[in-house]
Amino acid sequence: MNNSVKAIVATSPAHSLEDGLTVVDPNASSMVEALRDIGYSLESAVADVIDNSITATATRIDIRFGWEGDAAPWLAIFDNGYGMTESELVEAMRPGGKDPLALRSTDDLGRFGLGLKTASFSQCRKVTVVTISDGVQSARQWDLDLVRAKNKWVLKTPNLAELDVLPGLSMLGAKGTMVLWQSLDRLDLGGDSGRVHQVMNERVASICEHVSLVFHRFISGEPKYPKIIIAVNNNPIEAFDPFNAKHPATIHLGEEPLDVEKATVTFRPYILPHHSKVSAEEYERLGGNEGYLRGQGFYIYRNRRLIIHGTWFRMARQEEMTKLARVQVDIPNTLDHLWTIDVRKSRAKPPEAVKKRLRSILDRIRDTAKRPYNHRGTAAINLPGEPVWQRLYHNEHVSYQPNNKHPVLGDFRSDLPAEMRKKFDGILSVIGKSIPFAAIFNDMASRPKETDTNTDTAEALEKLASLLFEDMATQNPEYVSKMMNSIEPFASNPDFVSDYIKRQSA
């Protein structure tokens, strides 16, 4: 805030209309400051302005930023939409210009008629909108310091001299709209003057990540909908598909529609590929900044725009075994009142009619999500023949113990003198009771590509095979082949097993 502007203490006068009714107008200076603290982040504020550009049928949206002098950053959003007439612009700048209960176009991403204003106020003290429609340019500006000084909702019309010095105005095309933020007093760039440009770049990079997810369906395009280019300083932002829907290993569980108040809510569950099915880079990218555990859950889209994601709405826990489960939920804007969409379009709560259906399909979704892990776990402990490890369940407690009846362990045990067998059994028991479950769980959750990847070299496998099977392989190759294909690390290297048996049988 400009320290030279003194706080306004005068209040708007109240006046009566008729008996029992008194009009109490909001105090402009106080209200405008209150509107700044609805709870927008920089990323969500930019997204709210982009909503308006998409509603205006823009096919390209540009986010630009720069500096006025050495220390005054500015940020602007341009689009090539249909623009506004002067009267339309004034209405667009009016706080609460649209009735949230009024019927809207099915493609309208707005609701309260507050987004442009509250999003802009949350980040800056001066927002200028310049728009061109049918070759006619119109401009209006909210200057919050002026509003406080006058204590009235005074909307400024910039003169030609003021327009000429606006940063970025030359980037506006033959039609469309520019929303310019100046006096970015909420933009914390730190106290180090030597790093402000770097910090600004980092903040813009965060905007890019947010936009790539929230608007990924617009950027990538869908049937019946054209692609929209969203760029930062002329660099297009790539869409981030949280469902990795085009990957061949992604499981699509099918679409499930639900009719609610003459509208349709659609569910599309996905199970992301197990980490063994994707590259390390792709696995890290799909996990996102918050990781797979926080990324699981419902992804609520309103008119294809992401509202909220990574939640089961308290109907289930976020578990390690279900971290690959993600459910796309499409809702129309006609159901806003049921989903309690907030001004920032960053909160939603399913109505009871939807919750009932969600509960009925949630178990199926989560059970399927566990299969990549359950299947792999089953394969590791329930192989043909005797498993190396036994999973024991007693008194609601799970434990694992080496199986002394396994052929390799059994043969070795039978070769030991009787007095040594007890010590050997004791050693196996100590090994079973000393499994570092917490460390294994942590590594599998945070570094699965490093933890669960078979890194055994052919040389290491050869040495182990020679140690365990060299004598038996020449006498009973079928038995050794069956045994090797049932235990790790050989079971994960069938080509090596086949080659080893051939060489030993020759």
CORNORPE-V152259 format. One record per backbone hydrogen bond with DSSP energy under -0.5 kcal/mol. NH is the residue of the N-H (numbers start at 0). CO is the residue of the C=O. If there is no record, write none. Layout:
NH & CO
NH & CO
This chain:
2 & 0
4 & 1
5 & 3
8 & 6
14 & 22
16 & 20
17 & 20
20 & 17
22 & 14
23 & 21
24 & 22
27 & 25
27 & 150
30 & 26
31 & 27
32 & 28
33 & 29
34 & 30
35 & 31
35 & 32
36 & 33
37 & 34
44 & 40
45 & 41
46 & 42
47 & 43
48 & 44
49 & 45
50 & 46
51 & 47
51 & 48
52 & 48
53 & 49
54 & 50
55 & 51
56 & 53
57 & 52
60 & 228
61 & 77
62 & 230
63 & 61
63 & 75
65 & 73
67 & 71
68 & 66
70 & 67
71 & 67
72 & 70
73 & 65
74 & 180
75 & 63
76 & 178
77 & 61
78 & 176
79 & 59
81 & 55
88 & 84
89 & 85
90 & 86
91 & 87
92 & 88
93 & 89
93 & 90
95 & 112
96 & 93
96 & 112
99 & 97
101 & 98
107 & 104
117 & 113
118 & 114
119 & 115
120 & 116
121 & 117
122 & 119
123 & 119
124 & 181
124 & 182
125 & 181
126 & 141
127 & 179
128 & 139
129 & 127
129 & 177
130 & 137
131 & 175
132 & 135
135 & 132
136 & 134
137 & 130
139 & 128
140 & 155
141 & 126
142 & 140
143 & 124
143 & 141
144 & 124
145 & 142
146 & 142
147 & 143
148 & 144
149 & 145
150 & 146
151 & 146
153 & 151
154 & 152
155 & 140
155 & 153
157 & 155
162 & 158
163 & 159
164 & 160
165 & 162
168 & 165
170 & 167
171 & 168
175 & 131
176 & 78
177 & 129
178 & 76
179 & 127
179 & 177
180 & 74
181 & 125
181 & 179
183 & 72
184 & 182
185 & 122
186 & 183
187 & 185
188 & 186
192 & 190
194 & 191
195 & 191
198 & 194
199 & 195
200 & 196
201 & 197
202 & 198
203 & 199
204 & 200
205 & 201
206 & 202
207 & 203
208 & 204
209 & 205
210 & 206
211 & 207
212 & 208
213 & 209
214 & 210
215 & 212
217 & 214
218 & 214
219 & 215
220 & 216
221 & 224
224 & 221
227 & 217
228 & 58
229 & 227
230 & 60
231 & 234
232 & 62
232 & 230
234 & 231
235 & 233
236 & 229
239 & 211
240 & 238
241 & 239
243 & 240
246 & 243
249 & 246
250 & 270
251 & 249
252 & 250
252 & 268
255 & 266
257 & 264
259 & 262
262 & 259
264 & 257
265 & 329
266 & 255
267 & 327
268 & 253
269 & 325
270 & 250
271 & 269
271 & 323
276 & 273
277 & 274
282 & 278
283 & 279
284 & 280
285 & 281
286 & 282
287 & 283
287 & 284
290 & 286
290 & 287
293 & 289
294 & 290
295 & 291
296 & 324
297 & 310
298 & 326
299 & 297
299 & 307
300 & 298
300 & 328
301 & 304
302 & 300
302 & 330
304 & 301
305 & 213
306 & 299
307 & 299
309 & 297
310 & 297
314 & 311
318 & 316
321 & 318
322 & 319
324 & 321
325 & 269
326 & 296
327 & 267
327 & 325
328 & 298
329 & 265
329 & 327
330 & 300
330 & 328
334 & 331
335 & 332
337 & 334
338 & 334
339 & 335
340 & 335
341 & 346
344 & 341
348 & 338
353 & 350
354 & 350
355 & 351
356 & 352
357 & 353
358 & 354
359 & 355
360 & 356
361 & 357
362 & 358
364 & 360
365 & 361
366 & 362
367 & 363
368 & 364
369 & 365
370 & 366
370 & 367
372 & 369
373 & 369
374 & 370
375 & 371
376 & 372
377 & 373
378 & 374
379 & 375
380 & 376
381 & 377
389 & 400
391 & 389
391 & 398
393 & 396
396 & 393
398 & 391
400 & 389
401 & 427
402 & 387
403 & 401
405 & 402
409 & 405
410 & 406
411 & 407
412 & 408
413 & 409
414 & 410
415 & 411
415 & 412
419 & 416
420 & 416
421 & 417
422 & 418
423 & 419
424 & 420
425 & 421
426 & 422
427 & 423
428 & 424
429 & 425
430 & 426
431 & 427
432 & 428
433 & 429
433 & 430
434 & 431
436 & 434
439 & 435
440 & 436
441 & 437
442 & 438
443 & 439
444 & 440
445 & 441
446 & 442
449 & 446
450 & 446
451 & 447
454 & 452
460 & 456
461 & 457
462 & 458
463 & 459
464 & 460
465 & 461
466 & 462
467 & 463
468 & 464
469 & 465
472 & 468
473 & 469
474 & 470
475 & 471
479 & 475
480 & 476
481 & 477
482 & 478
483 & 479
484 & 480
485 & 482
486 & 483
490 & 486
492 & 489
496 & 492
497 & 493
498 & 494
499 & 495
500 & 496
501 & 497
502 & 498
503 & 499
504 & 500
505 & 501
